[in-house]
Amino acid sequence: MIIFNLLGAIAVSLTMYLHPVTIIIGRYFFGFTCGVFSVAGPKMLDETVPIHLSSTFGTATNTFLSGGIMVALLLGAGLPDDDDTEG
């Protein structure tokens, strides 16, 4: 999992450059690591959480994952465009 953390950090730093190809590569790797974590997280919870709490933790994992995606989209919608100018 540490390798995927490192890959995610590299992907985020690549998306901060203004060159379109590096942004595309960074977004690709970031999407890949998000997919790995969205599958690996619930799998690790299934192996570590007691059976009687399994459904609660499984529901919470999916709820917070979807909520995090929604918050990221809402925050991204509020970012200024290049066309926005002051004054």
N, C-alpha and C positions, 0 to 999 in steps of 0.2 A: 504494500500500500504506500510505502514511502516513495517509491518510484513514481506513482501516480500523483502524489502531492507535488513532487518536483516538476513533473510534466505540466501540471496545472499552473504552477507558479511561472514556468517558462511561457506557457500559452498566454497568461494574463500580461506578462511583460511584452510579448510580441504584439499584442493588440494595441499597445500604446504608441507604436510608431505610426507615422502618417503614410507610409508606403502601402498601397492597397494589397500587394501580394503578401506582405508580412501580416497584415490584419487578417486576411483570409486563412493563412496557415495557422495563426494563433487561435482564430475562432474554431477551426477544425479540431485542433488538439484540445481546446477547452471543452468543446462538445463531447469529444471522446472521453475525457476524464470525468465529465459530469455523468455520462452514461454508465461508466464503470462504477462510480460511487453510488448512483441511484440503484444499481443492482447489488453491489457488494454490501451496502449498509443494511438493508433488510435481511440479507442472508446471514450476516454476522449476528444480527439481533435474534434471528430464529435459532441460532446455535447457542446463544448465551442467556436468553431470557427464559425464566421458568414457564412451563406449559400453561398455567392458569393466567398468566399475564401476556401471552403471545398475541392474542387478538387486539388487545389494547395498544401494545407497542407497534404492531403492524399497521393499525389504522393511524396512529399518531405519526409514524414515519411518512406515510403517503400524504397525509394532510399537510405536514410541515414542508415536504418537498414541493407540493403544488402551491402552497402559500408563498414559498420563497421565489418560485418562478413568477408568480403574479406580482409580488413586490418589485422584483427586478424589472419586469415589463412596465409597471406603473412609474417607477423612477426613471426609466429610459425614455418614457413618453414626455417627461418634463424637462429633458435636456434641451438646450437651445440648438437651433440649426444654424448653418452658415449664413442663411438669409436674415437671421435676426440681428438687427443692429441697434445700438443705443443712440437715442437722440434723434 
